[in-house]
Amino acid sequence: MNAPDRFELFVLPDGVKKLTITPDTKIPNAATFKIEKEDHTLANMLRMQLLEDPKVLFAGYKMPHPLDHYFILKVQTTPDTNPAHVLGNAVTELIQTVGSMKNKFEVRLACTSGS
């Protein structure tokens, strides 16, 4: 078969960075982020979280090819901040949101299993 081994979907090869940042030279306060070994799940969550920030003017992503396991995220911000900073904030907020959801689920599960 031509299918890649499953571990290739999430294991970074030696010398490959998880995140690569490229400042945009044509658009002010914009950058392109290449995030390796991730898919639409994280890309869409990041995009939506970034768009919640009033300092973000644009956030979008693309998956170049289904067999390439990375996505390209483009972010443009207002002049008083930068794309790397708002991406860091978005990641922190997503981690907090997922943690909160996990806690609520565990509480609900404990309530239903105890009755």
C-alpha positions, 0 to 999 in steps of 0.5 A: 500500500501507499499509505504512510505509517501512522506514526508519521502523522504525529512524530516529528523527524529529527531537525524539524521544528514544530512551529516555523514563523515567517514575517510577511514583508508585504502586509504590515503586522502579518506573519505566516506560521507553519505548524507541523504534524497537525491537522484541521482540528487544531487549525480550525480551533486556532483560527476561531480563537484568533478571530475572537481577539479584537486585535486580530484583523485576519486569521486563516489557514490552509492544508496544502495537501492531504498527505502533507501533515502540516498547516499554514496559518496566516495572521494579521494584527493591529499595529499595537501587537504582533502575530506571534503574541496573539497566537500565544494568547490564543493557545493559552486560552484554548488550553484553558477552555479544554481544561475547563471542558474536561473538568465539567465532563469529569464532574458530570461523569462523577454525578451520573456514576454515583447515582 
